Amino acid sequence: MEWKRTNYCGDLRIEDVDSEVVLMGWCQTRRDHGGVIFVDLRDYTGVTQVVFKMEISEAAHVLADTIRGEFVLAVRGKVAHRIEGNVNPKLPTGEIEILVETLEILNQSLTPPYVLDNRDNVDEKLRLTYRFLDLRDSTLQNNLMLRSQAMQIVRSYYTSRRFFEIETPILTKSTPEGARDYLVPSRVNPGLFYAL
């Protein structure tokens, strides 16, 4: 089956009820409530609750029982109203949920070395060792998006004034820190080398 994302997790709203969607993201939390499995699916835009019920898809429900934190998932299903009393006003997507018809586990994950929601209480050295996990934090993602948007504004400004962006090599003194230099002999200065 071909998987093509139709929406991002943080984009769905009450107006999308009855739409067929494909979402992809990380499992933030998984809860089993006696035959109904709830997963909070997260991507960089936000979180959406996805629901696995035996009567909708037995295969997806059985597979959902193996999901753990930070598994990478693709789900196909229908957007539905959350049951009265289960609405989460803290989330922009808190009025809806996805009733999953098809599930694919794109990648499994080992248990993370720290709780991702609690990164402020984690040693910086550990966070840097697992930088790929640290970058899933919304604060860091917002900083990266702000930097990207600022650079786009600057590029757009100068492009509209017919400037060109040219990336030239920088020749500087070699400062090997951990990797071995790749030496290239100079053609015009015999006995000298460039270090890459």
Order of alpha helices (4+ residues) and beta strands (2+ residues): beta-beta-beta-alpha-beta-beta-alpha-alpha-alpha-beta-beta
